[in-house]
Amino acid sequence: MALKLQQGQIWKHGDEFIRIVQLARLEVGYKVVRNLKTGEGTHRHASKKDFCRLLKSATLLAPKPAANAALSPLSPV
């Protein structure tokens, strides 16, 4: 199954979390953190090819449901 990289995705790799900060055509800017609540970590850059190799052993975390999703004008009532 092919996944599409998107800005803001959070991946779990071992005991670290990887969040995609900037997604360009050939380069990915990401932040590696140990604790998602504090958000303290280091910013790194890698080519898209190297970043995808890093994610091979990682799992994508499900995004939190948006708080405003229930109030969206497009949602059926």
N, C-alpha and C positions, 0 to 999 in steps of 0.2 A: 504494500500500500504506500503510495507516494504522499508525502506531506508537503505542504507549502509553507515555507518560512514566512513569518509575519513579525513585524515590529511589536514588541511587548510580550512575545511568547516566553514562557518560563519552562525550563527543562531541568530535570534532576539528574545529576551525574555524580554517582557515589554519594558522598555526604555534602556536596556543594550544589548550588542552584545557579543556572546560567540564564540570564535574561537578555533578550535581543534588544539593544538600544537603538542601533542604526543599521538599516539594511540598504545597501547599495547594490549596484549591478554585479560587481566583482568582489566586494569587501563587506564584511560584517563587523559592526562594533557591538561588543557585548560586555556584560558586567558579571563577574563571578562573586557570589556571596555565600556565606555559610548559614546566615540566619535571614529569612525573608522579612521578619518583623523589623529588624534594625536597618536592613538595606545597606549595611557597610560592606564594601568590597572593592575590588579593583576593576578598572575599565581596561579592556583589551581589544585589539583589532586582529583580524585574521582574514585570509582570502576565503571566499565562499566555499571553495573546495576543501580547505583544511578545516573549516568550521563544520561542514557536513560530516567529515571523518570523526570529529570530536563528538558529534551527536549520535553516532552509530550505537554507542553504548549507553545513551541517555534515554530517559522517558519524558514525554511531554506531559506537563501538568494541565489538568482541565481548567479553563478560565472560569473565574468567578462570574456568576450571573449578575448582570448589570442591575443596580438598584432601581434605575429609572425604566427598566423594561416593562414593568407593570403599568407605568404611566404613559407609555408610548402611544401616540395618536394612531399608530398603525395596528396596535394590538386589538383583537376583537374583545368586546365587553360582554 
